[in-house]
Amino acid sequence: MIMNYKKITSAVFGFLLLIMLVSCDALLDTDPQQSISEEEALTTPGNVRAALIGAYSLHRASTQYGGRYMFLPDLLADDGDINWTGTFFQPREVFDKTISPDNSFTQSVWTGSYNTINRANNVLDALDVLDAAESVRVEGEALFLRGLAHFELVRVFGRAYNDGDPTQNPGVPIVTAPTRGIGDDAQIPRATVEQVYQQVISDLEDARDQLPATNGIFATTYAASGMLARVHLMRGDYENAAIEANRVIESERFSLMPSFEEAFNQETSPVEHIYATRVTVQDGAHEMRLYYASSDFGGRADIDILDQHLERYEDGDERADFFYSGGGALRTQKWSTFTNIPIIRLSEMYLIRAESNLREGSSLGDSPINDLNRVRNRAGLDDFDDDLSLQVILDERRVELAFEGHLLHDKKRNGESVGSIPFDANQLVYPIPLRELEVNPNLEPNPGYGQ
């Protein structure tokens, strides 16, 4: 009886310990599952479809488009528009530009993204079990997911495309085959920034050409074009950025909502959303709401909006009214409900086309001034009728796309400092996670982070 009692006590303790460990992993979003066994390899159409849904589920998790792809770069880019007041030290390190190599939030971006990439690769490796028509669409969706994950990784863990030589600067490992075991073949070195961008472009172009125009809540050909416009903008390839943005605009499948506020906090994606992550009470993560919203709207009120940001709006700009007071500070209304998160909006396409045409001295689709004024007019502003400069368009991007994850990348691609920190400073690049460096001797750390 004593022996049985000890066994039962041990089992219960072990079970409770397992629950605690699983709970801790869930809080840190550091799920280590990056491979599947040969026995679990996808052999039926149903399994492949389920694996694709699983890849989407990771893609919209908190580690990625459920929040950390957007709010962490915005914290890193801030120069006085916001303030992090939360108690979590990991985002505090990002906001203070003092990220440690074992920061669990930035590490989760790496781990979560490569989990998504691996799931996409498993789908791509099993396309032969699908019929021809379904295979084309599923391949396009998996390539879309893989391309986006590599893109978001290289933007934060690699130096900006215009920061030094992208053909020499280390980016991130490119993974295009399933990882079904952890061995020497999984210890992939970092590709160059240029190589990663070329892989991203290849994946997204193939996705664009294979995805349908409508696809429910999943990726479409126009979502791929919208992201390609963003990728080309980051590379300074303004001709192709304008081409892809123009393709989305001229499809006439999307339109600006009548008012700015109607583009957010909708139960279903409005016609302005080219691509959005689906969030429901049963499924999905929304860390934008968690950290930006006050407790009255289900958030932690960790990101305060400061007066410096409000000063960026012109008199009469309706976007300046899209804030509320809560938790002792000003909050953005963009993330006040647990609803879909827009990833690509039509207003961004107008601003990309305007900027690209202005830089190129072209007018593909329309003139830069007309595209700018479409966005301004929706915000309640009169037409801009002075000489149009690049800075005017960049200023418009800053207020139209505020708190949507664009600021760091806009600053870097335009060579703008973050306060007194130059755009090419080591501290504006995430450290390669310490855990990855310990298990993969072929990875090199980023400069400025002692390992």
C-alpha positions as CSV (number, residue, x, y, z in Angstrom):
1,M,0.0,0.0,0.0
2,I,2.8,2.4,0.8
3,M,4.4,1.6,-2.5
4,N,1.1,2.2,-4.4
5,Y,0.6,5.5,-2.6
6,K,4.0,6.6,-3.6
7,K,3.4,5.7,-7.2
8,I,0.1,7.6,-7.2
9,T,1.7,10.6,-5.6
10,S,4.5,10.5,-8.1
11,A,2.1,10.3,-11.0
12,V,0.0,13.1,-9.8
13,F,3.1,15.3,-9.2
14,G,4.4,14.5,-12.6
15,F,1.0,15.3,-14.2
16,L,0.9,18.7,-12.4
17,L,4.4,19.4,-13.4
18,L,3.6,18.6,-17.0
19,I,0.6,21.0,-16.9
20,M,2.9,23.7,-15.4
21,L,5.5,23.2,-18.1
22,V,2.9,23.3,-20.9
23,S,1.3,26.4,-19.4
24,C,4.7,28.2,-19.2
25,D,5.4,27.3,-22.9
26,A,2.0,28.6,-23.9
27,L,2.7,31.9,-22.1
28,L,6.1,32.3,-23.7
29,D,4.9,31.1,-27.1
30,T,8.1,29.0,-27.5
31,D,6.5,25.8,-28.9
32,P,9.5,23.7,-29.9
33,Q,7.6,21.5,-32.3
34,Q,9.5,22.0,-35.6
35,S,9.4,18.6,-37.1
36,I,7.1,15.6,-37.7
37,S,8.1,11.9,-37.8
38,E,8.0,9.9,-41.0
39,E,5.0,8.1,-39.6
40,E,3.1,11.4,-39.5
41,A,4.0,12.4,-43.0
42,L,1.0,13.5,-45.0
43,T,-0.4,10.8,-47.1
44,T,-4.1,11.7,-47.7
45,P,-5.9,14.8,-49.1
46,G,-7.6,15.3,-45.7
47,N,-4.3,15.3,-43.9
48,V,-2.8,17.8,-46.3
49,R,-5.8,20.1,-46.0
50,A,-5.6,19.9,-42.2
51,A,-1.8,20.6,-42.3
52,L,-2.5,23.7,-44.4
53,I,-5.1,24.9,-41.9
54,G,-2.5,24.2,-39.2
55,A,0.0,26.4,-41.0
56,Y,-2.5,29.2,-41.2
57,S,-3.2,28.8,-37.5
58,L,0.5,29.3,-36.6
59,H,0.7,32.2,-39.2
60,R,-2.0,34.1,-37.3
61,A,-0.7,33.2,-33.8
62,S,0.5,35.8,-31.3
63,T,4.1,35.2,-32.3
64,Q,3.3,36.3,-35.8
65,Y,0.4,38.2,-37.4
66,G,-1.6,37.9,-34.1
67,G,0.6,40.7,-32.9
68,R,4.4,40.4,-32.6
69,Y,5.1,41.0,-36.3
70,M,3.6,44.4,-35.7
71,F,3.7,45.7,-32.2
72,L,7.4,44.7,-31.4
73,P,8.8,46.6,-34.4
74,D,6.7,49.6,-33.5
75,L,8.1,49.6,-30.0
76,L,11.6,49.4,-31.4
77,A,11.0,52.2,-33.8
78,D,9.4,54.6,-31.3
79,D,11.0,58.0,-30.8
80,G,8.5,59.7,-28.5
81,D,5.0,58.9,-29.9
82,I,4.2,56.1,-27.5
83,N,5.3,54.8,-24.1
84,W,5.5,51.2,-22.9
85,T,4.1,51.1,-19.4
86,G,3.6,47.3,-19.1
87,T,5.2,45.0,-16.5
88,F,6.5,42.5,-19.1
89,F,10.3,43.0,-19.3
90,Q,10.6,41.4,-22.8
91,P,8.7,44.2,-24.6
92,R,10.4,46.7,-22.3
93,E,13.7,45.6,-23.6
94,V,12.5,46.1,-27.2
95,F,11.1,49.5,-26.4
96,D,14.4,50.5,-24.6
97,K,16.5,49.2,-27.6
98,T,18.3,46.8,-25.2
99,I,17.2,43.4,-26.4
100,S,18.9,40.4,-24.8
101,P,19.7,37.3,-26.9
102,D,17.4,35.3,-24.6
103,N,14.4,37.6,-24.9
104,S,11.5,35.2,-25.1
105,F,9.3,37.5,-27.3
106,T,11.8,38.0,-30.1
107,Q,12.8,34.4,-29.8
108,S,9.2,33.4,-30.2
109,V,9.1,35.3,-33.5
110,W,11.9,33.2,-34.8
111,T,10.6,29.9,-33.5
112,G,7.0,30.6,-34.5
113,S,7.9,31.7,-38.0
114,Y,10.0,28.6,-38.7
115,N,7.2,26.4,-37.3
116,T,5.0,28.0,-40.0
117,I,7.6,27.6,-42.6
118,N,8.0,23.9,-41.7
119,R,4.3,23.3,-41.8
120,A,4.1,25.0,-45.2
121,N,7.0,22.9,-46.5
122,N,5.3,19.7,-45.3
123,V,2.2,20.7,-47.3
124,L,4.4,21.4,-50.4
125,D,6.0,18.0,-50.0
126,A,2.7,16.2,-50.2
127,L,1.0,17.9,-53.1
128,D,1.0,14.7,-55.2
129,V,-1.8,13.3,-53.0
130,L,-4.2,16.1,-54.2
131,D,-6.0,16.3,-57.5
132,A,-4.5,18.7,-60.0
133,A,-6.9,21.7,-59.5
134,E,-6.7,21.6,-55.7
135,S,-2.9,21.1,-55.8
136,V,-2.4,24.4,-57.6
137,R,-4.4,26.4,-55.1
138,V,-2.9,24.6,-52.0
139,E,0.6,25.1,-53.4
140,G,-0.1,28.8,-53.8
141,E,-1.3,29.1,-50.2
142,A,1.6,27.2,-48.8
143,L,4.1,29.3,-50.8
144,F,2.3,32.5,-49.6
145,L,2.7,31.5,-46.0
146,R,6.3,30.5,-46.4
147,G,7.2,33.6,-48.3
148,L,5.6,35.9,-45.7
149,A,7.4,34.2,-42.8
150,H,10.8,34.5,-44.4
151,F,10.1,38.1,-45.2
152,E,9.1,39.1,-41.7
153,L,12.1,37.2,-40.3
154,V,14.7,38.9,-42.6
155,R,13.3,42.4,-41.8
156,V,14.0,42.1,-38.1
157,F,16.8,39.6,-37.7
158,G,18.8,40.9,-40.8
159,R,20.0,44.3,-41.6
160,A,17.8,46.6,-43.8
161,Y,18.2,46.1,-47.6
162,N,19.8,49.5,-47.9
163,D,22.1,49.1,-44.9
164,G,25.4,48.0,-46.4
165,D,25.6,45.2,-49.1
166,P,22.6,42.9,-49.1
167,T,24.6,40.3,-51.1
168,Q,27.0,40.0,-48.2
169,N,25.0,40.9,-45.0
170,P,23.7,37.8,-43.2
171,G,19.9,37.4,-43.3
172,V,18.2,34.3,-41.9
173,P,18.3,30.6,-42.9
174,I,16.2,29.7,-45.9
175,V,14.3,26.5,-45.3
176,T,12.5,25.1,-48.3
177,A,12.3,21.4,-47.3
178,P,10.4,19.7,-44.5
179,T,12.3,19.1,-41.2
180,R,11.3,15.7,-40.0
181,G,14.1,15.2,-37.5
182,I,16.8,17.3,-35.7
183,G,20.2,16.4,-37.2
184,D,23.2,18.0,-38.9
185,D,21.1,18.6,-42.0
186,A,18.8,20.9,-39.9
187,Q,21.7,23.2,-38.9
188,I,21.3,25.6,-41.8
189,P,23.5,28.7,-41.9
190,R,22.2,32.2,-42.5
191,A,21.6,33.1,-46.2
192,T,22.4,36.6,-47.3
193,V,19.7,39.3,-47.1
194,E,19.6,39.3,-50.9
195,Q,19.1,35.6,-51.1
196,V,16.3,35.7,-48.6
197,Y,14.5,38.5,-50.5
198,Q,14.9,36.6,-53.8
199,Q,13.3,33.5,-52.2
200,V,10.5,35.6,-50.8
201,I,9.8,37.1,-54.2
202,S,9.9,33.7,-55.9
203,D,7.4,32.3,-53.4
204,L,5.1,35.2,-53.6
205,E,5.2,35.5,-57.4
206,D,4.3,31.8,-57.7
207,A,1.6,32.3,-55.1
208,R,0.2,35.3,-57.0
209,D,0.0,33.2,-60.2
210,Q,-1.6,30.2,-58.6
211,L,-4.0,31.6,-56.1
212,P,-7.6,32.5,-57.0
213,A,-9.2,35.9,-56.8
214,T,-11.5,34.8,-54.0
215,N,-10.6,32.2,-51.4
216,G,-12.8,32.8,-48.4
217,I,-10.7,33.9,-45.4
218,F,-7.5,32.5,-46.9
219,A,-4.8,34.0,-49.2
220,T,-5.8,35.2,-52.6
221,T,-3.8,36.3,-55.7
222,Y,-4.3,40.0,-54.6
223,A,-3.0,39.3,-51.1
224,A,0.2,38.0,-52.8
225,S,0.4,41.1,-55.0
226,G,-0.2,43.4,-52.0
227,M,2.6,41.7,-50.1
228,L,4.9,41.8,-53.1
229,A,4.3,45.5,-53.4
230,R,5.5,45.8,-49.8
231,V,8.5,43.6,-50.5
232,H,9.6,45.6,-53.5
233,L,9.1,48.8,-51.6
234,M,11.5,47.5,-48.9
235,R,14.1,46.7,-51.6
236,G,13.8,50.1,-53.3
237,D,12.4,48.5,-56.5
238,Y,9.8,51.1,-57.0
239,E,8.8,50.1,-60.5
240,N,7.7,46.6,-59.4
241,A,6.2,48.0,-56.2
242,A,4.0,50.2,-58.3
243,I,3.1,47.4,-60.7
244,E,1.9,45.1,-57.9
245,A,0.0,47.8,-56.0
246,N,-1.6,48.9,-59.2
247,R,-2.7,45.3,-59.9
248,V,-4.5,45.2,-56.6
249,I,-6.1,48.6,-57.1
250,E,-7.2,48.1,-60.7
251,S,-8.8,44.7,-59.8
252,E,-11.7,46.9,-58.4
253,R,-12.3,44.2,-55.9
254,F,-11.5,46.5,-53.0
255,S,-12.5,50.0,-52.0
256,L,-11.8,52.4,-49.2
257,M,-14.4,52.3,-46.4
258,P,-16.5,55.5,-46.3
259,S,-14.9,56.5,-43.0
260,F,-11.5,55.6,-41.5
261,E,-13.1,54.0,-38.4
262,E,-15.0,51.5,-40.5
263,A,-11.7,49.9,-41.6
264,F,-11.2,48.5,-38.1
265,N,-13.0,46.5,-35.4
266,Q,-15.3,44.7,-37.9
267,E,-16.6,41.1,-37.3
268,T,-16.0,40.4,-41.0
269,S,-13.3,41.9,-43.1
270,P,-14.6,45.0,-44.9
271,V,-13.9,45.6,-48.6
272,E,-10.8,47.6,-47.7
273,H,-9.0,44.6,-46.4
274,I,-6.9,42.8,-49.0
275,Y,-5.7,40.4,-46.4
276,A,-6.6,39.9,-42.8
277,T,-6.1,37.3,-40.1
278,R,-9.3,35.9,-38.8
279,V,-9.9,36.2,-35.1
280,T,-12.8,34.7,-33.2
281,V,-13.6,33.9,-29.6
282,Q,-12.9,30.3,-30.4
283,D,-9.7,30.7,-32.4
284,G,-7.0,33.2,-33.0
285,A,-4.7,35.6,-31.1
286,H,-4.9,39.4,-30.8
287,E,-2.0,40.8,-29.0
288,M,-2.6,44.2,-30.6
289,R,-5.8,44.5,-28.5
290,L,-4.0,42.9,-25.5
291,Y,-1.3,45.6,-25.3
292,Y,-3.0,48.7,-26.9
293,A,-6.5,48.5,-25.5
294,S,-7.5,49.5,-22.0
295,S,-9.1,47.1,-19.5
296,D,-12.6,48.3,-20.5
297,F,-11.9,46.8,-23.9
298,G,-10.2,43.6,-22.7
299,G,-6.6,44.9,-22.9
300,R,-3.7,45.5,-20.5
301,A,-3.3,49.2,-21.4
302,D,0.5,48.7,-21.8
303,I,1.1,51.1,-24.8
304,D,0.2,54.8,-24.1
305,I,-0.2,57.2,-27.0
306,L,1.6,60.5,-26.3
307,D,1.0,64.0,-27.4
308,Q,3.8,64.0,-29.9
309,H,1.9,61.5,-32.0
310,L,-1.3,63.7,-32.0
311,E,0.7,66.6,-33.3
312,R,1.4,64.7,-36.5
313,Y,-2.3,65.2,-37.7
314,E,-3.5,68.2,-39.6
315,D,-6.4,70.2,-38.3
316,G,-9.6,68.5,-39.4
317,D,-8.1,65.1,-39.8
318,E,-10.7,62.6,-38.6
319,R,-7.9,60.1,-37.8
320,A,-6.9,62.4,-35.0
321,D,-10.2,61.6,-33.3
322,F,-9.7,57.8,-33.4
323,F,-8.4,57.7,-29.9
324,Y,-9.9,57.3,-26.4
325,S,-8.9,57.8,-22.8
326,G,-8.5,54.7,-20.7
327,G,-6.3,53.5,-17.9
328,G,-4.9,57.0,-17.3
329,A,-3.7,57.6,-20.9
330,L,-4.7,58.0,-24.5
331,R,-5.3,54.7,-26.5
332,T,-5.7,54.0,-30.2
333,Q,-9.2,52.7,-31.2
334,K,-7.7,50.6,-34.0
335,W,-7.4,47.6,-31.7
336,S,-10.3,48.0,-29.3
337,T,-12.2,44.8,-30.2
338,F,-11.4,41.1,-30.5
339,T,-12.0,41.0,-34.2
340,N,-10.1,40.4,-37.5
341,I,-6.6,42.0,-37.8
342,P,-6.1,43.8,-41.1
343,I,-2.7,42.9,-42.5
344,I,-2.9,44.7,-45.9
345,R,-5.4,47.5,-46.5
346,L,-6.2,49.3,-49.8
347,S,-5.0,52.6,-48.4
348,E,-1.5,51.2,-48.2
349,M,-1.6,50.2,-51.9
350,Y,-2.6,53.8,-52.8
351,L,0.3,55.1,-50.8
352,I,2.8,52.6,-52.2
353,R,1.7,53.4,-55.7
354,A,1.9,57.2,-55.0
355,E,5.4,56.9,-53.5
356,S,6.7,54.6,-56.2
357,N,5.4,56.7,-59.0
358,L,6.8,59.8,-57.5
359,R,10.2,58.3,-57.1
360,E,10.1,56.9,-60.6
361,G,8.7,60.0,-62.2
362,S,5.8,57.9,-63.5
363,S,2.1,57.8,-63.2
364,L,1.2,54.1,-63.5
365,G,-2.5,53.8,-62.8
366,D,-2.9,57.4,-61.7
367,S,-0.8,60.4,-60.6
368,P,0.9,60.4,-57.1
369,I,-1.2,63.4,-56.1
370,N,-4.5,61.8,-56.9
371,D,-3.6,58.6,-54.9
372,L,-2.5,60.7,-52.0
373,N,-5.7,62.7,-52.1
374,R,-7.9,59.6,-52.1
375,V,-6.4,58.7,-48.7
376,R,-6.6,62.3,-47.4
377,N,-10.1,62.9,-48.5
378,R,-11.3,59.7,-46.8
379,A,-9.8,61.2,-43.6
380,G,-11.9,64.4,-44.0
381,L,-9.0,66.5,-45.4
382,D,-9.0,68.7,-48.5
383,D,-6.9,67.9,-51.5
384,F,-3.2,68.6,-51.2
385,D,-2.6,71.2,-53.8
386,D,1.1,72.3,-53.1
387,D,4.1,70.8,-54.8
388,L,4.1,67.2,-53.8
389,S,7.3,65.9,-52.1
390,L,8.3,62.5,-50.9
391,Q,8.1,63.7,-47.3
392,V,4.5,64.5,-47.7
393,I,3.7,60.9,-48.8
394,L,5.9,59.5,-46.0
395,D,4.1,61.7,-43.4
396,E,0.8,60.5,-44.7
397,R,1.9,56.9,-44.3
398,R,2.9,57.6,-40.7
399,V,-0.6,58.7,-39.7
400,E,-2.7,56.4,-42.0
401,L,-0.7,53.3,-41.0
402,A,0.1,54.2,-37.4
403,F,0.3,51.3,-35.0
404,E,0.1,48.7,-37.7
405,G,3.7,47.6,-37.7
406,H,5.2,49.7,-40.5
407,L,7.2,52.4,-38.7
408,L,10.5,50.6,-38.1
409,H,10.6,49.3,-41.7
410,D,9.7,52.7,-43.1
411,K,12.4,54.4,-41.1
412,K,15.0,51.9,-42.1
413,R,14.3,51.8,-45.8
414,N,14.4,55.6,-45.8
415,G,17.6,55.9,-43.8
416,E,15.8,57.7,-40.9
417,S,17.1,57.6,-37.4
418,V,15.1,56.5,-34.4
419,G,15.6,59.5,-32.2
420,S,19.4,59.8,-31.8
421,I,19.9,56.2,-33.0
422,P,21.0,55.9,-36.7
423,F,18.9,53.6,-38.8
424,D,21.8,51.2,-39.3
425,A,22.6,50.8,-35.6
426,N,23.1,47.2,-34.3
427,Q,20.5,47.7,-31.6
428,L,17.7,48.2,-34.2
429,V,18.2,44.6,-35.4
430,Y,16.9,41.7,-33.2
431,P,19.6,39.4,-31.8
432,I,19.7,35.9,-33.2
433,P,18.1,33.9,-30.3
434,L,20.6,32.4,-27.9
435,R,18.8,29.0,-28.0
436,E,19.3,28.8,-31.7
437,L,23.0,29.7,-31.5
438,E,23.5,27.0,-28.9
439,V,21.9,24.2,-31.0
440,N,23.1,25.4,-34.5
441,P,26.8,26.1,-34.7
442,N,26.4,27.2,-38.2
443,L,24.5,30.4,-37.2
444,E,26.5,33.6,-36.6
445,P,25.2,36.1,-34.0
446,N,24.3,39.7,-35.0
447,P,26.9,42.4,-34.2
448,G,26.5,44.1,-30.9
449,Y,25.1,41.1,-29.0
450,G,27.7,39.4,-26.9
451,Q,27.1,35.7,-26.8
